[in-house]
Amino acid sequence: MIEQLGLKGHAVGGARVSPMHANFIENFAGAKASDVLALVDLISERVREASGVKLELEMRIVGE
């Protein structure tokens, strides 16, 4: 659904929807947590508006 809505590569601040795999959000330019959350909200809202589906958030933190 995310890909079908044309959101691959869409960015908010330093966070973007992966241009390769639309199910992943990447930190490509020093994203803040607020960038990631704003992008998640935008994706969720667009999917809900287009299809009526409420996406569930699954987060995985990969660190040092």
Backbone as a chain_set.jsonl record, in Angstrom:
{"seq": "MIEQLGLKGHAVGGARVSPMHANFIENFAGAKASDVLALVDLISERVREASGVKLELEMRIVGE", "coords": {"N": [[0.812, -1.191, 0.0], [1.923, 1.248, 0.778], [3.861, 1.658, -1.163], [2.217, 1.679, -3.443], [0.908, 4.057, -3.066], [2.8, 5.831, -3.765], [4.826, 6.573, -2.008], [7.435, 5.722, -1.659], [10.711, 6.685, -1.001], [9.846, 9.124, -0.049], [10.363, 11.847, 2.123], [10.737, 13.171, 5.454], [12.223, 15.647, 7.097], [15.242, 14.253, 8.119], [14.483, 11.647, 7.766], [13.332, 8.947, 5.758], [11.146, 7.08, 3.599], [12.236, 4.002, 2.567], [13.77, 3.854, -0.62], [14.065, 1.431, -1.792], [12.676, -0.634, -0.375], [9.557, -0.281, 0.64], [8.526, -0.777, 3.163], [10.271, 0.018, 5.086], [11.789, 2.522, 7.099], [14.278, 4.889, 6.744], [17.142, 6.424, 8.241], [18.552, 8.855, 6.728], [19.801, 11.253, 6.812], [20.676, 12.309, 9.37], [18.309, 12.091, 10.956], [15.863, 13.1, 13.339], [14.075, 11.795, 16.167], [11.565, 12.897, 16.089], [11.273, 13.435, 13.354], [11.081, 10.862, 12.277], [8.742, 9.937, 13.55], [6.887, 11.794, 12.559], [6.925, 11.118, 9.86], [5.977, 8.479, 9.987], [3.388, 8.999, 10.925], [2.366, 10.444, 8.717], [2.459, 8.471, 6.683], [0.713, 6.531, 7.788], [-1.688, 7.998, 7.895], [-2.15, 8.577, 5.164], [-2.445, 5.981, 4.081], [-4.68, 5.091, 5.527], [-6.621, 6.948, 4.667], [-6.739, 6.325, 1.935], [-7.439, 3.624, 1.843], [-8.791, 2.77, 4.096], [-7.556, 1.143, 5.865], [-5.965, 0.569, 8.955], [-2.76, 0.935, 9.81], [-0.441, -1.008, 11.735], [2.085, -0.174, 13.979], [5.353, -1.301, 13.944], [8.288, -1.342, 15.489], [11.804, -1.455, 15.247], [14.778, -1.062, 16.771], [17.945, -0.399, 15.708], [21.146, -0.414, 16.76], [24.303, 0.779, 17.943]], "CA": [[0.0, 0.0, 0.0], [2.802, 2.411, 0.858], [4.445, 1.813, -2.5], [1.147, 2.029, -4.376], [0.577, 5.462, -2.844], [3.905, 6.652, -4.252], [5.577, 7.128, -0.884], [8.835, 5.291, -1.659], [11.62, 7.811, -1.113], [9.284, 10.334, 0.567], [11.146, 12.196, 3.306], [10.39, 14.213, 6.418], [13.512, 15.904, 7.745], [16.273, 13.292, 7.722], [13.911, 10.292, 7.689], [12.635, 8.705, 4.5], [10.697, 5.74, 3.249], [13.286, 3.419, 1.733], [13.468, 3.787, -2.046], [14.137, 0.019, -2.217], [11.666, -1.43, 0.317], [8.657, 0.717, 1.223], [8.171, -1.101, 4.552], [11.349, 0.452, 5.971], [12.104, 3.943, 7.206], [15.719, 5.043, 6.875], [17.736, 7.674, 8.687], [19.525, 9.122, 5.679], [20.424, 12.571, 6.987], [20.618, 12.775, 10.756], [16.906, 12.229, 11.379], [15.486, 13.139, 14.75], [12.93, 10.931, 16.452], [10.359, 13.604, 15.639], [11.188, 13.239, 11.904], [10.596, 9.5, 12.049], [7.342, 9.86, 13.982], [6.079, 12.571, 11.618], [6.82, 10.315, 8.633], [5.075, 7.373, 10.311], [2.032, 9.561, 10.96], [1.979, 10.763, 7.349], [2.208, 7.196, 6.002], [-0.506, 5.937, 8.357], [-2.832, 8.803, 7.487], [-2.384, 8.388, 3.726], [-2.956, 4.619, 3.867], [-6.046, 5.049, 6.063], [-7.491, 7.722, 3.773], [-6.872, 5.669, 0.633], [-7.942, 2.247, 1.884], [-9.524, 2.471, 5.321], [-6.748, 0.227, 6.682], [-5.157, 1.201, 9.996], [-1.489, 0.214, 9.933], [0.11, -1.181, 13.076], [3.492, 0.204, 14.024], [6.308, -2.275, 14.46], [9.585, -0.659, 15.453], [12.995, -2.199, 15.619], [15.872, -0.108, 16.906], [19.24, -0.99, 15.423], [22.105, 0.545, 17.315], [25.764, 0.607, 17.927]], "C": [[0.858, 1.258, 0.0], [3.415, 2.695, -0.513], [3.393, 2.257, -3.506], [0.742, 3.497, -4.245], [1.716, 6.403, -3.249], [4.772, 7.237, -3.157], [7.016, 6.624, -0.785], [9.714, 6.516, -1.863], [11.104, 9.105, -0.498], [10.01, 10.598, 1.884], [10.474, 13.259, 4.151], [11.667, 14.446, 7.214], [14.545, 14.926, 7.221], [15.783, 11.863, 7.646], [13.201, 10.127, 6.356], [12.174, 7.262, 4.403], [11.757, 5.186, 2.3], [12.875, 3.399, 0.269], [13.484, 2.355, -2.576], [12.979, -0.799, -1.658], [10.761, -0.495, 1.111], [8.26, 0.423, 2.667], [9.216, -0.623, 5.56], [11.501, 1.963, 5.94], [13.592, 4.04, 7.501], [16.067, 6.405, 7.467], [18.838, 7.975, 7.682], [20.253, 10.446, 5.863], [20.249, 13.092, 8.404], [19.211, 13.0, 11.282], [16.783, 12.282, 12.899], [14.321, 12.182, 14.935], [11.639, 11.584, 15.958], [10.181, 13.501, 14.121], [10.575, 11.875, 11.586], [9.117, 9.402, 12.409], [6.422, 10.646, 13.05], [5.888, 11.804, 10.31], [5.879, 9.138, 8.845], [3.628, 7.856, 10.317], [1.516, 9.856, 9.554], [1.619, 9.492, 6.568], [0.89, 6.596, 6.479], [-1.75, 6.67, 7.887], [-3.17, 8.578, 6.01], [-2.965, 7.009, 3.42], [-4.397, 4.528, 4.353], [-7.016, 5.778, 5.15], [-7.767, 6.99, 2.462], [-7.592, 4.326, 0.699], [-8.814, 1.917, 3.085], [-8.77, 1.537, 6.25], [-5.937, 1.029, 7.684], [-3.892, 0.361, 10.172], [-1.082, 0.113, 11.397], [1.598, -0.906, 13.016], [4.317, -0.917, 14.646], [7.676, -1.623, 14.346], [10.68, -1.598, 15.906], [14.129, -1.196, 15.646], [17.182, -0.848, 16.695], [20.277, 0.012, 15.859], [23.533, 0.082, 17.212], [26.193, -0.747, 18.378]], "O": [[0.552, 2.223, -0.7], [3.472, 3.843, -0.954], [3.66, 3.125, -4.337], [0.285, 4.105, -5.213], [1.609, 7.62, -3.094], [5.39, 8.284, -3.348], [7.751, 7.065, 0.099], [9.493, 7.297, -2.788], [11.843, 10.087, -0.428], [10.242, 9.676, 2.666], [9.75, 14.12, 3.652], [12.138, 13.555, 7.92], [14.707, 14.784, 6.009], [16.588, 10.947, 7.477], [12.546, 11.052, 5.876], [12.729, 6.359, 5.029], [12.127, 5.848, 1.33], [11.766, 2.979, -0.06], [12.984, 2.087, -3.668], [12.363, -1.577, -2.387], [11.167, 0.026, 2.15], [7.708, 1.297, 3.335], [9.059, -0.84, 6.761], [11.361, 2.598, 4.895], [14.105, 3.364, 8.392], [15.382, 7.4, 7.227], [19.932, 7.417, 7.769], [21.215, 10.731, 5.15], [19.733, 14.19, 8.61], [18.95, 13.985, 11.973], [17.502, 11.601, 13.63], [13.658, 11.805, 13.968], [10.736, 10.905, 15.47], [9.047, 13.48, 13.643], [9.68, 11.752, 10.75], [8.328, 8.841, 11.649], [5.301, 10.216, 12.779], [4.808, 11.838, 9.722], [5.067, 8.831, 7.972], [2.746, 7.191, 9.773], [0.366, 9.556, 9.235], [0.599, 9.447, 5.88], [0.052, 6.2, 5.669], [-2.748, 6.046, 7.523], [-4.336, 8.409, 5.654], [-3.871, 6.883, 2.596], [-5.246, 3.953, 3.671], [-8.113, 5.285, 4.886], [-8.881, 7.028, 1.942], [-8.269, 3.927, -0.25], [-9.501, 0.896, 3.092], [-9.279, 1.174, 7.31], [-5.305, 2.027, 7.338], [-3.952, -0.781, 10.628], [-1.338, 1.015, 12.194], [2.285, -1.357, 12.1], [4.01, -1.409, 15.732], [8.167, -1.38, 13.244], [10.507, -2.413, 16.813], [14.407, -0.546, 14.638], [17.493, -1.801, 17.41], [20.294, 1.151, 15.39], [23.887, -0.858, 16.5], [27.39, -1.034, 18.416]]}, "num_chains": 1, "name": "protein.A"}
